[in-house]
């Protein structure tokens, strides 16, 4: 059963958008070319960006997180973004964006709850 990793960040200022997208593209390319990653994407949710990846196992995810473009992006990210929370769950499928948000949101402590609406609310 794949390990699903869901994380979120909020840019400190819109000016950091190009740098964030450049580093995100490199990290996504690293994940997508990793044989142990079965899914990798980043999607927007109001002023937040959520990452959604699926891994064959936790060890593979940890190797990815601590190497290459992703490791450099993480060391650099606190300068331009506010990291919110990471959630890891075992699922037999890659969740939809709405399901990923719900899973991510369930893992938050009350003092971490973002003050924005659900992406599927009208």
Phi, psi and omega in degrees: 000128183296151173265122180260128177246128180232124179228164179215148174222161174231126178295141179290331179202148182300335182300337181276358182307308181301318179296317178299313182293322177298310181293324178295318178300316179295319179293320178295319178299318178299315180294314184293337178265001178274123183297343180268354179261123182260350180199138176208127176202161172233136179222151181276149176214100188050238181269011180252157173237125180252138174257144181223113179230154176234133185232149177295327178199167182295326180296320178295318179297318181295319178300316178298311185299330185259015183223163169056215183299322182296315180298318178295319179296321180292320178296329185269337192297328184294343177288328186243347186221158174258111177287134186261312187177147170244143179230134177240129180220149174266122178223157178269004179209163173277125182288157173291172179300317180296317178295320179297317178299314180300316179297316178298313183296322179299331182277355182280144171278157184307324181283355179257355186296127177287148182263060179220168182275159174297140183296342182262358180283151181255000000 
